[in-house]
């Protein structure tokens, strides 16, 4: 059971320790605590400007501070301790723009995080958190909900303490585009590999242009890099666009049949030559580019617009994208509407982790309404696992399972 303490300075240099509920107050001596975060490398999810970078919260100047960009939503500041160390205490002194809901976390790799303290009732001032019992190379403050209606988050200082200054062991640091969303090229590549693991049982999504089969799910033929289906209009859109860019291509003759079977699982007019024609077209760079452009136009771009409007970081953006691929954009809207009935999106002042849990609950409920999608592991053992590890930015290394198969994306 965690005890939250705030240290308030009184006259004559006396300090009093106030314990905010969650259990019985037991004062802990800090005599053996060693400051292990001073001047360590620090980064943040965002900064208001050059005068408010993350290092301002870890330097020796008590008047300097880190400040995020304004607006609701999740922000974080992360300290690299240089090697894995025990973290027993974290002390934070907030500016006026404080977090109502936040987590103090530790991590071995900068990707997978463990909570050592969680609160939804932060009130600013100074938070002196003791007996945390954490360890890691990285310490992070993850602020998920603002305490004030305006501004973002700002800290004069965040200090981590441990029982010793000697590192326990060295590890390879995480790297990559950390705070970027899926509009970053590398992060988008990660999202496409995650999609491919569920759609094609591989990370090599560029090898799937020629993929085509009938999965017996009532959607007719499923093909290509995100499973365009002859029964759900998107395959027809792909072939229409290919014909616009390259009239008379090998798939053009099948357009009348694709129009006829749209909305059904029928192969009428497609067999026996359509699958061979699709595979032949897949060798054409023009058709490959059509598949990529149609994927983005139909699924990725609309999902990103909704996710950005809701204030979601990379994991939430991917969750929307994956839902759009499986259920269509209209299905994504329905799942989102259900989640919003249970929780506020970050852009509306809600806690991002709470909202994403509601969204994934609504997603799995929707999947179970269709026999072909009743296996929800692409959510439960992938997206849900990233959320439990607080990896809201999809920072590598990533490990997950889909339909029993294990996958890994290394750190950049």
Buried (B, 14 or more C-beta within 10 A) or exposed (E): EBBBBBBEEEEEEEEEBEBBEEEEBEEBEBEEBBEBBEEBBBBBBBBBEEEBBBBBBBBEEEEBBBBBBEBBBBBBBBBBBBBBBBBBBBBBBBBEBBBBBBBBBBBBBBBBBBBBBBBEEBEBBBBBBBEBEBBBBBBBBBBBBBBEEEBBBBBBBBBBBBBEEEBBEEBEBBBBBBBBBBEBEBBBBBBBBBBBBBBBEBBEBEEBBBBBEBEEBBBBBBBBBBBBBBBBBBBBBBBBBBBEEBEEBBBBBBBEBBBBBBBBBBBEBBEEEBBEBBBBBBEBEEBBBBBBEBBBEBBBBBBBEBBBEBBBBBBBBBBBBBBBBBBBBEBBBBBBEBBBEEBBBBBEBBBBBBBBBBBBBBBBEBBEEEEEBEBBBBBBBBBBBBBEBBBBBBBBBBBBBBEEEEBEBEBE
